[in-house]
Amino acid sequence: MTSGSQLVSTTAITGIRSFLASTTAMCSFFVSITESLAKDGEDVLASFSKEIDDLKIVLKENIEIGKSARFVADSDSVLGSYLHVQNGRGVNGVLVEIANATEELAHDLAVHIAFGKPTYLKKEEVPAELVAKERETIEKISLNEGKPEAALPKIVEGRLQTWYRDLVLLEQPYVKDDKKQVSELLQGAVINKFSQVIIGAE
């Protein structure tokens, strides 16, 4: 004998399977999420929780909405974007907002961010405790290498700058010309913010 709740669940899942049978309908669902995000911001994603839970049941997959970003440029700013496509799908998306810049520069910087993968815009944004921990690690490595203690401060600072280049956008060598830092490309332009979303990243 089938209970009322089981019947409702079976009916709901049957309806979802019917919905998913149509590729067009499936695409429309994800397009609606994207359009809602663009229009109303990241908070709107919570309104899709039921549909996502239904997909988890039907597909038997752990489906989650990962990192998302929505930029609205100020009147004196432009937005740059870049989507790296691999195996027919976007796997690395970047948005960057720059004041007093051309669209070409904004796009070039978005491309750089996609490949440079910076975490912070400038040094001042790196948490002090993270810098202190890295400095301590560098000092230990340098001492274990037999570096003279008198030269240690200079060695540590040099290696710390190399560490910053991995993390900080303005400190990175520009991907199209590694003889220049990203900061040298700006020439009066100011990067307000950037965001990068990588599929499969932690």
N, C-alpha and C positions, 0 to 999 in steps of 0.2 A: 504494500500500500504506500502511495506517495503522499507525503505531508504537503501542506500548503506552501511552506517555506521552500521545500525542495522543488516544487512545481514552479514557483516564482524564479528560483535560481536557474533552473533548467531553461525556462523561457527566456530569461535575460541573456544567458550564455548563447543560446541559439540565435538570438537577435544580434549579438555581437559578432558571432561567426559569420552571419549573413552580411553584416556590415564590412567585415574584413575581407570577405570574398571579392569585393570590388577594389581593385587597385586605385581607381580614381577616388573612391571614398576615403581610402586610407591616406592618400596624399592630401586630400582636402582637410583631414583632421589635423595633420601636422602643419599644413599651411595656415590653418586657423589659429594654431598656437603662435606661430611666427608673427602673423598679422596683429594678434592681440598684444603680444609683447611690444611690437613696434609702436602701437597706438597708445597703450595704457601703462606700459612699464612692467618691471619684473614681478610686482605684486600680483599681477593677473594670473600668473602661472598656477597659483594655488587653486584657482577655479576649475582647473583641468584634472584635479587629483582623482576624481571618480573614473573618468575615461581612462586614465593611466592605470589605475587599479584593475579595471576591466581587461585592459590589454595584458597585464601581468598574468591574469587567470587564463586567458585564451591562449596566449603564446607560451606560457610557462617559462617566462624569462623575467629577470629582475630589471625592469625598465624604470629608469629614473631620469628626470630632467636635471641635467648637470648645470654647470656654470652658464649664466646668461648675462648679456650686457645690452644696455640701451643708451645711446648717446643722443643728446639734443644739443646741437652746436649753438654757441652764443653768436650774436650778430657779427662780431669781428673774427669769427673762427670758421674753419672749414673742417670737414670730416674726411679722413682717408680710410680706405678699407682694402682688405686683401683676403682672398680665400684660396688656400692651397688645396688643390684637388688631387686625390690619389685613388686609383682603381675606380674612377667614375663617381667619387663622392668627396664632398668637402671634409677635410680632416683637421684643418688648422685655419681658424678665422681670426682676423684682427680688425679692431677699430681704433682709430687715433684721432684726437681732436687737437688742432693746432691753431693758435691765434696768429694773425698777421702773416699768413702763408698762402702759397698757391695750392691748388688741388693736386698738382703734379708732385710737389714736395710731400704733401700729406700721404699720397699713395706710395711714394718711394719709402717713406718711413714705415708705413704699414707693412710693406714687403720686408724691410729690414727686421722689424719686430717678429714677423713670422719665423724667420730663420735664426735670429739672435736670441729669441726667447728670454728677454729680460724680465725680472720680477719687479723691479722698482724703477721709478723715473729718474731719481737723483739720489746721491749718497745720503742726504739728510733723512731720507725715508727708510733707510735700512735700520732695523731695530738695534739699539746700542748693545743689548745683550748678545745679539748674533755676531756683531763686530768683535766684541770682547772675546767670545768663544773662538772665533776664527783666528784672532791675534794670538791667543794662547796656543792654539794648535800649531800655528806657523812657527812660533818661538821654540816649541818642543822639537819640531821636525828639524829646524835649523841647528839647534844644539846637538841633536843626534847625528847630524851630518858633519859635525866637527867644526862648524863655523866659529870664528873668533868672537868672543863676547863683545869686544870693542866695536865690531862691525854689525852686531846683531840688530840694533835699532834701524839702521838703514836697510838691511836685508829684509827685515819684517815689513817695513813700510812698502818696499818694492813689491813683495809678494802679496801684500794686502791690496795694492792697486790692481794687480792681476786678478785677484778674487773679485774686486769690484767690477771689473770689465765683464765678468760672466753674469753679474746680477743687475747692473745698473745701466739703463738705456743710454743716458747721456755720456757714459764713460766707454761705451762699446766702440770698437772699430767698425766703421760703416761697411756693410756687407758687400757693396759694389766697389768700394775703394778702401781697403784696410789701412791705408796711410792716413786716413782722416777719421777723427772721432765723430760720432753722431752730433755732438754739441757744435762742431765746426760747420755743419751743414745748415744750421738754423739761420744764421745771419739776421738776427732781429726777430725771427719767429719764435714763438713760445709753445712748447708742448703742454697742453693743459692736463691731458690724461690719456691713457691707452688701456686696452683690454685685449686679452688673447684667450681664445677658447680652443683647446686641442682635444679631439675625440680620442678617448683611451687614456688620457692623462689622469693622474691621481688628483 
